[in-house]
Amino acid sequence: MASPEFHELLKKLRERPRPETPPPIDLLRAGFAALAKQYPPAADAVFERVDASGVPAEWVSLKGGHAQPVILYFHGGGYCIGSAGTHRDLVSRLCRAADARALSVDYRLAPENPHPAAVEDGVAAYRWLRGQGVPARSIVVAGDSAGGGLTLATLLALKEKGDELPAAGICMSPVTDLAKEGESMRTKVDVDPMVHPSSSTRYANMYIAGGNTKTPLASPLYASLKGLPPLLLLVGTSEVLLDDSTRFAKKATSEGVACELEVWDEMVHIWPFFAADIPEGRQAIDRMGAFIKQHAASGSSQ
């Protein structure tokens, strides 16, 4: 049974007005940034901007924390909005739970930079980390929503290119099917206060820019998954994207991938983002932290 804090959050989310016409992308970006300001990171979180082989990113760490393992993090936002800045609280909380630091990536966004720009940036950021001396066994790739899809796409691209793969991957409410063939896209519309199929389709169209929605590096559900590292997928029952996770996990397992799927009762899209408000968000972050500790090699303190 969900907590009272969650039900209070759910009430607020459902009270948000839904515009009759799609807002301009700049307005959506500004709105997401304003929402993120309601969730500032802890005072001991440290952020350092870096150029990761031409890809803007920022190191996220905690004062006195460990240099390894490293979480390579991709923010959510439909491949069109969001930034490393909007996810500072979530990523720093994940660093604390995992005794790790993170490289949070400002990958190129659509519609200005459609697919495969984000995947190219994901690969470049990973290779930059490796070039900084971080072993593959100490890296876990993670992301939420579109960033969860980008996590999987980056792993697939690295596999295709023959790179040594990271220790594991973590996806929160990932987008795995831009063709939107999951049943939950229809059956969960009335209970999902975060994502509507129409807005999801709009983002997908901007990202794919007239391409095939089943392109494997845009829709990982349609890729050959054999050989991927261990994966953890977290998704809520109140998500139109529920089947993006359940179908992907089923396919990954059938192809020999060690894929753990956790379906959280009543939870909404990317509920860990709201960890400051709800205990379920904090519990999910603790679960991901434990997964990172289980799979990634640690290093010395910074």
N, C-alpha and C positions, 0 to 999 in steps of 0.2 A: 504494500500500500504506500502510495506516494506521500511525502511529508506535507505538513501544512504550509511550509515555506514554498514548496513546489506549486501547490494549488494557488497560492497568492500570486506567484510569478505567472502561472497559466492564465489567471484572470486578467492580469495586466496585458499579456500578449494578445489575448482575444479581444480586448477592448481597443486595440490599435485600429484606426481606420484603414480600410483598404481602398486605395485610389481607384476611380472608375477608369482612368486612362493610365497607361504606363508612364511613370515619371522619367525625365531625362536621366541618363546614366550618371551625370555629374551630381544631380540631386540625391540619387541613391548612394553614391559614394560618400557624400557629405553626411547623409543620415546614418550610415553605418559608423562613420568616424565619431559622430555625436553619441551614438549608443555606447561605443567602446569607452568613451570618456567617463561613463558611469561606473566603469570597472577598472580603476587604476591599479597598477601592480604594487606589490609590497615595497616598503622603503629600502629593503636590502637587495632589491633586484637591480642589476647593472646592465646597461645597454650601450653597445659600441658599434657604430656604423662601420661597415667594411665593404670593399669592392671585391667580390668573389669572382674573379676572372670576367669582369664586365657585368656581373649580375649584382645589383644592390642588395645588401642583406644587413642583418645586425646580429652580433653576438648577444646572447641573453645568458646571464649568469647570476649567481648569488654570491654576495661577499663571503669569501672564505670557502667557496664551493669547489667542486672537483672539475678538472679540465676534461676528463673523460669519465663516462661515455659522452658522446655528442649526439644530440637529437637534431636531425636536419628537418626543419619544420616548414610546411606549406600551409598558409592561411586559407580559410574558406572565403566564399563570396561569389559563387557562380562563375568563376574565372574572369569576372568583370569588375568586382568591387572588393574592398578590404585591402589590408596591407599588413606588414609586420607590426606596424604601430597599433592596429586595431586589436591585435592578439597578444599584446604584451602580458596581460594578467594571466591568461590561459597558459601561455608558453612558460612563463616564469614559475607558475604553480607546478607545471609538469617537470621542470628542472628540479624543483625542490623534492617532489615525490620520487624522482629517479636518481637523486644525487648526481646530477649531470649538468651540462650546459647545452645551449642550443644555438644553432645558426638558423635564424628565421629569415626566410627568403622573400624579397619583394620581386617576385617573378612578373614578367610583362603580362598586362591584362588586355583582354578583349573589350570592346571591338577594335581598339587601335592596333592590337597585336593578336590576331587569332591563332588558333592551333596551327602548327606545333610549337609556337614560341615559348609557352610555359614549360613544356616538356624539355625543350632545349636548355632553358634556364635551370631546370631541376638537375639535369645531367651535369651542366657546367658547375653548379654549386657543389655537387657531390665530388666531382673531380678536383675542385679547388680544395675542399676539405682534405682529400687524400694527399694533395700536393703540400698541404700544411703539416703533413706527418701523422695525420689521424688514421689509424688502421681501420680497415673495413669492418673488422670484428667489433670495433668500438662505436660504430655508427648505427643508429636506428632512424629510419625515415618515418615521419609522422605528419598527419594533417587532418583537417576537418572539412566536411562537405566537399566542395570542389577540390580543396587541398588534399582530401582523402583520395579522391580520384587521381590527382596529380602524384600523390605518393605511389600509387599502384602503377601509373603510367611511367614514372621515373624508374621504378624497379624493372619494369618490362623493357624499357629502352636500354638500361644498363646491361640487362641480360642479353639483349640482342647484339649489343656492341662488344660483348665479351669482357666487360669490366668485372673485377672482383666485387661480389655483391655485399651489401651491408648485412649486419647481424639480423635485422628484423624490420618489420613495418607495422605501423599502427594507423588505423583509419577510424575516425569518428564520423558516423553518418555519411559515408562516402557516396559520391556520385560515380556510378560505374556504368550507367547505361543512358547515353544521351538520346537513344531512340525511344526511351520511356515506355518500354513494353511490360514493366512490372504491374501486377494487379493493384498494388497499393497506390499507384498513381491515381486510381479511380476510387478505391475503397476507403482511403484514409483522408480524403479531401476535407471532410467535415470535422475531423479531429486534429488536423495539423494547423497550428496557428502561425507557423513560421514560413512554410514553403507552399505556394500554390502552383499547380501544374502549368498555368499560363505564364507565370513569371519564370519558372524553371525552363520552359520552352524558349522564352525570349533570350535568357542567358545562353542556353545551348546553341541557339541560332547565331548569336553574336560570336560565340567561341568557335564554332565549326565553320562559319562563314561560307555556307553553301556546299560544304564537303559532306562526306558520308558519315552519318551519325553513328555508324557501327565500326568506324575506324578503330582498331584495337588500342592505339595510344591515346585516343580520345574517350573511348568507351571500353575500359579494361575487361568488362564482362565477356567481350568477344575475342579476347586474346588467348593464345596458348599460355597457360599459367605454370606449366611444369618447370621446376627449377627455381621458383621464387623462394625467398627465405621465409621463416616463420612469420605469420601474420596474426594480428589481433584486430577484429572489427567490433565496434560498439555501435548499436543503433537502438532507437526507441520504438515502442509499438505505435506511437502516435505520429508516425512520419509517412508522408507520401513516398519517401525514399526507402522505406523499410525493405522492399523487395530488391533494391539495388544491393543491399548487403546480404540478404538471405540467399539469393540466387548466385551471387559471386562466391560466397563461402562454400556453397554446395559444389560449385564447379571446381573451385580451388582444391577442395578436399578430394574430389574424384580424380584430380590430376596429380595427386601425391604431395600437395603443399600442406604443411602443418599450419592449418588455419583455424583459429579459435574465433567463434562468433558468440557475442553476448547480446541478447535482446533484452533491453531494460523495460520493464512494465510501465506504461503510462508516459514514458519520457518523450520529449519533443526533440526536434532537430537540434543538433549540437548543444545539448543541455550542459556539457561541461563548461561551455563558455560562461555560464551563469553561476559558476562555482561560488562566487562571493555571496550569492543569495540562497542557494539550495544545497542541502547536504548530499543529495544525489550527484551533483556535479563534483563535489569534493571526493566522494567515494569512487567515481569513475576515474578521476585523475590519480588517485591512489592505486587503482587497479592497473592503470597504464604504467605508472611508475614501477610497480612490482614486475610487470612484464619486461620492461627495459632492463631492470636489474637482473632478471633471469637470463636474458639473451645476450646482453652486450658486455664486452670486457671493460672493466673500469681502469682508471689511471690515477695519477697522483693529484693532490690538491693544486689549485692555481697559485 
